[in-house]
Amino acid sequence: TTAVHSGENEMLVRVVDPPMDEVENRALFPEMMYNEIPHGKQNWYVQNSGIWQGVRIELCPSLYIERIDVVPKVTGELEILARLAGVALTAEKGAILANETLYLQIHDTNGRRVFEQRTPLDSSSHNVRIRGMVSSPRLWSPENPALYILEAELSGPVRYRRRARFGFRSFDAREGKLYLNGKPFQIIGALDQDFYPETIHTPTSLEYVRDMMSKAKRLGINLLRCHLKVAHPVYLNVADELGMLIWTELPSWSDAWFPSDHFSNMAAIRADRMFWEILIRDWNHCCIVIQSIMNESWGINLDDASQREWLRGTFDRIKELLRPLGRLVVDNSACEGNFHIKTDIEDFHQYYSMPDHMEKWDKWLAELASRPNWTFSPYGDAVRTGQEPLLVSEFGNWGLPKLPQEQPWWFEVSFGERGVTRPAGVLNRFHEYGFDTMFESFNDLAEETQRHQFISLKYEIESIRSAFHLAFQQRGFEWRARSLVDKFGRNWLVCNYLRNQAWVRNTIAANTPVASKSGSARSGALGN
């Protein structure tokens, strides 16, 4: 940039926190409307403001490597695209590049060099594409998260180095099943709200994230759906290292607390811009295997033909961009009242409390297994192959967390004046409602709700069997208490039950077929 000069420089950062009130928002920041900015579930829990992911300034020479994108195949073939930047590209018609060389080398986790190549540059070398081969690559998987380090170095009058980490893996859907590295793969997943006790949206530390994901893996969970937020680089780095598959989602700009079907061209533009920034930043993360565009149609009116056309077109475009990386795309992660248009996975959400709604759950599950019409658009414009894996991407039951000895700062905080979001006063209500006549303490009540949660979850999992992929809610937040780990990062009683129950894995190993609408047996997928 030419904005930096010798000596002391001053940088001004402007951060805008648009108010949720539309009238006030339009008066103060009409160019930045809250209901057009992808913000996810912030207005469900704790409204965030300011910069919550890392921002850095990098001092670069006149020629540098802006990005390294790797497209690896399980055969060991790979394509490396090094994107160069800097004023030297245009200064004196790029003459400096004639004396530069791009040196690439790849090392495995043992530090063994498995690939190297030197490529002389010239004045046209703005994007350098190199194809190579790594013999007998170790494939990345939950059991063996093998990673490779790529080092790219410019040598000549200008010297610069950049590193990238990647893994060899494939992930695809065909004939109603999911395949990881060419082998049938059974998801045992969790919906992760990805909030943190003190830092809210920002990971507390690398160690904290590693501990959370390690706990999930010990439960047998192999996929986390990072719900309606841009996953932090620390989150993705740990997932790469531990072998945790990640389902990423674009944050919604509208949801159930507002007119949930609010759509505008500006909202679509902002979402598209955010997707591009995510794609560029997270290109080399092999842990990412699924990308959602919408959740429960928050931010789109699916009764509007033009908006359905937008969603189908966005799916096609994102699918084509992600195809080299082996990532699947979900158009709208659907629930009752909305549907799919075109998707790689036929997923659906359903929350039925047990035992009250046991019969409804059984009936609904049987209908889903038959591939009913209601999961796709009723307007005749659905692009459905009938081969999409079936997946219940949200289900679960309620439980209460035990209270810590010292109440955290957010205990007195409510959001939008909704009493259900204010934890403080729960002990008073415990006595007011007469629970103290049945339980010695609130924590005794909480433990009993967690035991009931386990029994309910056990029934749901066993009714699903292995014809679907399984998933639970990993982490809740405040009043959203359907989780396996509480807001404070502590295992719930249900975790201890699940960890010791052989039936969870036995259920999956059974590989029970589900009858499709045509009457043939077909494997599907289910999760939360």
C-alpha positions in Angstrom: 0.0 0.0 0.0 1.1 3.6 -0.6 -0.7 4.7 2.5 2.3 3.8 4.7 5.1 6.3 4.9 8.5 6.4 6.7 8.4 7.2 10.3 5.4 7.0 12.6 2.0 6.0 11.1 -1.4 6.3 12.7 -4.2 3.9 11.8 -7.9 4.7 12.5 -10.3 1.7 12.9 -14.0 2.4 12.7 -16.3 -0.2 14.2 -20.1 0.2 13.8 -22.6 -1.6 16.1 -26.0 -0.9 14.4 -28.9 -1.0 16.8 -31.5 -3.7 16.5 -34.3 -1.2 16.5 -35.0 -0.6 12.8 -36.1 3.0 13.1 -33.1 4.0 15.2 -30.8 1.9 12.9 -32.1 3.7 9.8 -31.6 7.1 11.4 -28.0 6.4 12.5 -26.5 4.0 10.0 -28.9 3.6 7.0 -26.1 2.0 5.0 -25.6 -0.7 7.5 -29.0 -2.2 8.6 -28.9 -4.8 11.3 -31.3 -7.1 9.5 -29.1 -7.1 6.5 -25.9 -8.0 8.2 -25.1 -11.7 8.8 -25.0 -11.9 12.6 -26.3 -15.4 13.4 -27.7 -16.0 16.9 -26.3 -13.0 18.6 -29.7 -11.6 19.2 -30.8 -15.0 20.8 -28.1 -14.9 23.4 -25.5 -12.1 23.9 -25.3 -9.3 21.5 -21.7 -8.8 20.4 -20.0 -5.6 19.3 -16.5 -4.8 18.2 -14.0 -7.0 16.6 -14.2 -10.6 17.9 -11.8 -12.4 15.6 -8.2 -11.5 15.1 -7.1 -8.7 12.8 -3.5 -8.3 12.0 -1.3 -6.0 9.9 1.5 -7.7 8.0 4.4 -5.7 6.8 5.2 -7.2 3.4 8.0 -6.5 0.8 7.3 -5.2 -2.7 6.6 -8.7 -3.8 4.9 -11.4 -1.6 2.8 -14.5 -1.6 -0.8 -13.4 -0.8 -2.3 -16.9 -0.7 -1.5 -20.5 -1.2 -4.5 -22.7 -2.2 -3.9 -26.4 -2.3 -6.2 -28.9 -4.1 -5.1 -32.4 -2.9 -6.6 -35.7 -4.1 -6.5 -39.0 -2.2 -4.4 -40.4 -5.0 -1.6 -38.1 -4.0 -2.0 -35.7 -6.9 -2.2 -32.1 -6.0 -2.5 -28.7 -7.5 -0.9 -25.6 -5.8 -2.0 -22.1 -6.7 0.3 -19.4 -5.3 -1.2 -15.9 -5.7 1.4 -13.1 -5.8 0.8 -9.5 -4.8 2.7 -6.3 -4.3 3.8 -3.2 -6.1 6.6 -5.1 -7.8 4.0 -6.8 -10.1 3.5 -3.5 -11.9 6.6 -1.5 -11.2 8.7 -1.3 -14.3 6.3 -3.8 -16.0 7.1 -6.4 -13.4 10.8 -6.6 -14.3 11.8 -7.7 -10.8 10.0 -11.0 -11.3 12.5 -12.1 -14.0 15.1 -12.6 -11.2 12.7 -14.4 -8.7 12.2 -18.1 -8.1 9.3 -19.7 -6.3 10.5 -22.7 -4.2 7.9 -25.1 -2.9 8.4 -28.0 -0.5 6.0 -30.3 1.4 6.8 -32.1 4.6 4.7 -34.8 6.4 4.0 -34.9 10.1 7.4 -36.6 10.7 9.2 -33.8 9.0 10.1 -35.9 6.0 10.2 -33.9 2.7 7.8 -35.5 0.2 7.7 -32.9 -2.5 9.8 -30.0 -3.8 9.9 -27.9 -6.9 11.6 -24.7 -8.1 9.7 -22.5 -10.6 11.4 -19.4 -12.2 9.0 -16.5 -12.4 8.6 -13.9 -15.1 6.6 -10.7 -15.6 3.4 -12.6 -16.2 3.7 -14.7 -13.0 0.9 -13.2 -11.0 -0.7 -16.5 -10.2 1.6 -19.5 -10.3 -0.1 -22.9 -10.8 1.9 -26.0 -10.0 0.9 -29.7 -10.2 2.7 -32.4 -8.3 2.5 -35.7 -6.7 3.0 -37.1 -3.2 3.5 -40.9 -3.2 1.3 -43.0 -1.0 -0.1 -40.1 1.0 -1.5 -40.7 4.5 -5.2 -39.8 4.3 -6.8 -37.4 6.8 -9.6 -39.0 8.9 -10.9 -38.9 12.5 -8.8 -41.9 13.3 -5.7 -40.6 11.6 -5.7 -36.8 11.1 -2.6 -36.7 8.9 -1.5 -33.2 8.0 1.1 -31.9 5.6 3.0 -28.6 5.7 3.6 -26.7 2.5 6.3 -24.0 2.5 6.4 -21.5 -0.3 9.5 -19.3 -0.6 10.4 -16.4 -2.9 14.1 -16.1 -3.5 15.9 -13.5 -5.5 16.1 -9.7 -5.0 13.0 -10.1 -2.8 12.7 -12.8 -0.2 9.4 -13.9 1.4 8.0 -17.1 2.9 4.5 -18.4 3.6 3.3 -21.7 5.0 0.1 -23.6 4.7 -1.2 -26.8 6.2 -3.5 -29.3 4.4 -4.6 -32.9 4.3 -5.5 -35.5 1.7 -9.1 -36.5 2.0 -12.3 -36.8 0.0 -15.9 -36.5 1.2 -18.9 -37.1 -1.1 -22.5 -38.2 -1.2 -23.9 -40.8 -3.5 -26.7 -43.4 -3.5 -28.0 -42.1 -0.3 -24.8 -42.5 1.7 -21.8 -40.4 2.8 -18.2 -41.5 1.9 -15.0 -40.4 3.5 -11.9 -41.2 1.5 -14.0 -43.6 -0.6 -15.4 -45.6 2.3 -18.9 -45.4 3.8 -18.9 -42.9 6.6 -21.4 -42.8 9.5 -21.8 -39.4 11.1 -22.1 -39.1 14.9 -22.3 -35.4 15.1 -23.2 -32.5 17.4 -24.7 -29.0 17.0 -22.1 -26.7 18.5 -23.3 -23.2 19.5 -19.6 -22.4 19.9 -19.9 -19.9 22.8 -17.4 -19.5 25.6 -17.9 -18.8 29.3 -16.0 -15.5 29.6 -15.1 -14.5 26.0 -18.5 -15.3 24.5 -17.7 -15.5 20.7 -13.9 -15.6 20.8 -12.3 -18.9 21.9 -10.9 -18.6 25.4 -7.7 -20.3 24.3 -6.3 -23.0 22.0 -6.1 -25.3 25.0 -9.8 -24.7 25.9 -11.0 -25.5 22.3 -8.7 -28.6 22.2 -10.2 -29.8 25.5 -13.8 -29.3 24.3 -13.1 -31.2 21.0 -11.2 -33.9 22.8 -14.2 -34.5 25.1 -16.4 -34.7 22.0 -14.2 -37.3 20.5 -14.1 -39.4 23.7 -17.9 -39.5 23.4 -17.5 -40.9 19.9 -18.5 -37.6 18.1 -16.8 -37.2 14.7 -18.5 -34.1 13.4 -19.4 -30.6 14.8 -21.9 -28.3 13.2 -20.5 -24.8 14.1 -23.9 -23.1 14.3 -24.6 -19.8 12.5 -21.3 -18.2 13.0 -18.0 -17.9 11.2 -15.7 -20.5 12.8 -12.7 -19.0 14.4 -9.3 -20.1 12.9 -8.3 -21.6 16.3 -11.4 -23.8 16.1 -10.6 -25.0 12.6 -6.9 -25.5 13.4 -7.7 -27.8 16.4 -10.3 -29.7 14.3 -7.6 -30.3 11.6 -5.2 -31.6 14.2 -7.7 -33.8 16.1 -9.5 -35.2 13.2 -12.9 -33.6 13.9 -15.1 -33.0 10.8 -16.7 -29.6 10.7 -20.0 -28.4 9.2 -19.8 -24.7 8.6 -22.7 -22.3 8.2 -23.2 -18.7 7.0 -24.6 -16.6 9.8 -28.2 -15.6 9.2 -29.2 -11.9 8.9 -32.8 -12.6 10.1 -34.3 -15.2 12.5 -37.3 -16.1 14.6 -37.0 -13.0 16.8 -37.6 -10.7 13.8 -39.6 -11.2 10.7 -37.8 -14.4 9.8 -38.4 -14.2 6.1 -36.8 -10.7 5.6 -34.7 -10.8 2.4 -33.1 -7.9 0.5 -30.5 -7.6 -2.2 -28.1 -5.9 0.3 -28.4 -8.9 2.7 -27.6 -11.3 -0.2 -24.6 -9.1 -1.2 -23.3 -9.1 2.3 -23.7 -12.8 2.7 -22.0 -13.4 -0.6 -19.1 -11.2 0.4 -18.8 -13.0 3.7 -18.8 -16.4 2.0 -15.9 -15.3 -0.3 -13.9 -14.1 2.6 -14.5 -17.4 4.5 -13.6 -19.4 1.4 -10.3 -17.5 0.9 -9.3 -17.7 4.5 -10.3 -21.3 5.2 -9.5 -22.9 1.8 -6.9 -25.4 3.1 -8.8 -26.6 6.2 -9.4 -30.3 5.4 -11.7 -30.6 8.5 -14.5 -28.6 6.7 -16.8 -31.1 4.8 -20.2 -29.4 4.7 -21.3 -25.8 4.1 -24.8 -24.5 4.8 -26.2 -21.4 3.1 -29.5 -20.9 5.1 -30.8 -22.2 8.4 -34.6 -22.8 8.8 -35.2 -20.3 6.0 -34.1 -17.4 8.3 -33.7 -14.5 6.0 -35.6 -15.8 3.0 -39.3 -16.2 2.0 -39.5 -19.5 0.3 -43.0 -18.8 -0.9 -41.4 -16.1 -3.2 -40.4 -17.6 -6.5 -37.6 -15.1 -7.1 -36.1 -15.8 -3.7 -36.2 -19.6 -4.3 -34.4 -18.9 -7.6 -31.8 -16.9 -5.7 -31.2 -19.8 -3.3 -31.0 -22.4 -6.1 -28.5 -20.2 -8.0 -26.4 -19.6 -4.9 -26.3 -23.3 -4.2 -25.0 -24.0 -7.8 -22.4 -21.3 -7.6 -21.1 -22.3 -4.1 -21.2 -26.0 -5.1 -19.0 -25.3 -8.1 -16.5 -23.3 -6.0 -16.3 -26.0 -3.3 -16.2 -28.9 -5.7 -12.3 -29.1 -5.8 -12.2 -29.3 -2.0 -14.7 -32.1 -1.7 -17.2 -30.1 0.4 -20.9 -30.8 0.3 -23.5 -27.9 0.3 -26.8 -27.6 2.0 -29.1 -25.0 0.6 -31.5 -24.6 3.6 -31.1 -26.7 6.7 -34.8 -27.2 7.0 -37.4 -27.6 9.7 -41.2 -27.7 9.9 -42.7 -24.9 7.7 -39.8 -24.7 5.2 -37.9 -27.0 2.8 -35.1 -27.7 0.4 -34.8 -26.5 -3.2 -31.5 -28.2 -4.2 -29.1 -29.8 -1.8 -26.4 -32.4 -1.4 -28.0 -33.6 1.9 -31.7 -33.9 2.7 -31.5 -32.7 6.3 -34.3 -31.7 8.7 -34.7 -30.5 12.2 -37.2 -31.9 14.7 -37.6 -31.4 18.5 -40.1 -33.6 20.2 -39.9 -33.9 24.0 -39.9 -37.3 25.5 -42.0 -39.1 26.6 -44.8 -36.6 25.9 -44.3 -36.7 22.1 -43.0 -40.2 21.7 -45.7 -41.2 19.3 -45.3 -38.0 17.2 -41.5 -38.7 17.1 -42.0 -42.3 15.9 -44.5 -41.2 13.2 -42.4 -38.3 12.0 -39.2 -40.5 11.8 -41.0 -43.2 9.8 -42.3 -40.5 7.4 -38.8 -39.0 7.0 -37.4 -42.4 6.1 -39.9 -42.7 3.3 -38.5 -39.5 1.7 -41.8 -37.5 1.9 -42.7 -34.7 -0.4 -42.7 -32.1 2.4 -38.9 -32.0 2.7 -38.6 -30.3 -0.7 -40.3 -27.3 -2.4 -44.0 -27.9 -3.2 -43.9 -25.4 -6.0 -42.6 -27.8 -8.7 -39.1 -26.2 -8.8 -37.3 -28.6 -6.5 -34.2 -30.3 -8.0 -34.3 -33.6 -6.1 -32.4 -36.7 -7.2 -33.8 -39.0 -4.5 -30.2 -40.0 -3.7 -29.4 -37.3 -1.1 -28.5 -38.8 2.2 -31.2 -38.3 4.8 -30.1 -36.5 7.9 -31.9 -35.1 11.0 -29.5 -32.3 11.7 -31.2 -31.1 14.9 -33.0 -33.1 17.6 -32.7 -33.4 21.4 -34.3 -32.9 24.8 -34.0 -30.3 27.6 -31.9 -30.5 30.7 -30.7 -28.0 33.3 -27.1 -27.2 34.2 -25.8 -27.3 37.7 -24.9 -23.9 39.0 -21.3 -22.9 39.8 -20.2 -21.7 43.2 -19.6 -18.2 41.9 -22.2 -16.8 39.5 -20.6 -15.3 36.3 -21.0 -11.7 35.2 -23.7 -12.5 32.6 -26.1 -14.1 35.2 -27.9 -10.8 35.6 -28.1 -10.1 31.8 -31.3 -10.6 29.8 -31.6 -10.0 26.1 -34.4 -8.0 24.5 -36.1 -7.9 27.9 -37.0 -11.6 27.5 -37.2 -13.1 31.0 -36.3 -16.6 29.7 -32.8 -15.3 28.8 -32.0 -14.0 32.4 -30.5 -16.7 34.5 -30.5 -14.8 37.8 -33.4 -15.6 40.1 -33.4 -19.3 39.3 -32.9 -20.2 43.0 -35.8 -18.0 44.0 -38.0 -19.7 41.4 -36.8 -23.1 42.7 -38.5 -22.3 46.0 -41.4 -20.3 44.6 -42.5 -23.2 42.4 -42.2 -25.7 45.2 -39.4 -27.8 43.8 -37.7 -27.6 47.2 -40.3 -30.0 48.5 -39.1 -32.7 46.0 -35.4 -31.9 45.8 -32.9 -31.0 48.4 -31.2 -28.4 46.1 -31.4 -26.9 42.7 -28.4 -29.0 41.6 -30.3 -32.2 42.6 -33.1 -31.0 40.3 -30.6 -30.3 37.6 -29.1 -33.7 37.9 -32.5 -35.4 37.6 -33.3 -33.4 34.5 -30.1 -34.6 33.0 -30.9 -38.2 33.8 -34.3 -37.7 32.1 -32.5 -36.1 29.2 -30.3 -39.1 28.8 -33.3 -41.6 28.9 -35.1 -39.5 26.2 -32.0 -39.2 24.0 -31.4 -42.9 24.4 -34.9 -43.6 23.1 -34.4 -41.2 20.1 -31.1 -42.7 19.2 -32.3 -46.3 19.4 -35.4 -45.5 17.3 -33.2 -43.9 14.7 -30.9 -46.9 14.6 -27.9 -46.8 12.1 -30.0 -46.1 9.1 -29.3 -42.4 9.9 -26.3 -40.6 11.1 -26.5 -39.6 14.7 -25.9 -36.2 16.3 -26.5 -34.6 19.7 -26.3 -30.9 20.8 -22.7 -30.5 22.1 -22.8 -27.1 23.8 -25.8 -25.0 24.9 -25.9 -21.4 26.0 -27.9 -19.9 28.9 -31.5 -21.0 28.5 -30.8 -23.2 25.4 -30.2 -26.3 27.5 -30.3 -29.3 25.2 -26.6 -29.9 25.4 -24.0 -32.5 26.5 -21.7 -29.8 27.9 -22.9 -26.8 29.8 -22.1 -23.1 29.3 -19.2 -23.5 31.8 -17.6 -26.3 29.7 -18.5 -29.0 32.2 -19.8 -32.5 31.2 -23.4 -33.1 32.0 -24.5 -36.3 33.6 -25.8 -37.4 30.2 -22.2 -37.4 29.0 -21.1 -39.9 31.6 -24.0 -42.2 30.6 -23.3 -41.9 26.9 -19.6 -42.5 27.3 -20.2 -45.8 29.0 -23.0 -47.1 26.8 -21.9 -49.6 24.3 -25.3 -49.4 22.6 -24.4 -46.1 21.0 -21.7 -47.7 18.9 -23.6 -51.0 18.6 -26.6 -49.1 17.2 -24.4 -47.6 14.5 -22.6 -50.9 13.7 -26.0 -52.6 13.1 -26.4 -50.7 9.8 -30.2 -51.2 9.7 -31.7 -50.4 6.3 -34.6 -48.0 5.9 -37.3 -48.5 3.4 -37.4 -45.8 0.7 -40.5 -44.5 -0.9 -39.9 -46.9 -3.8 -39.8 -49.8 -1.3 -36.1 -50.5 -1.7 -33.7 -50.4 1.3 -31.6 -47.2 1.5 -29.2 -45.9 4.1 -29.7 -42.4 5.3 -28.4 -39.9 7.8 -29.6 -38.3 11.0 -28.1 -35.8 13.4 -28.4 -32.8 15.7 
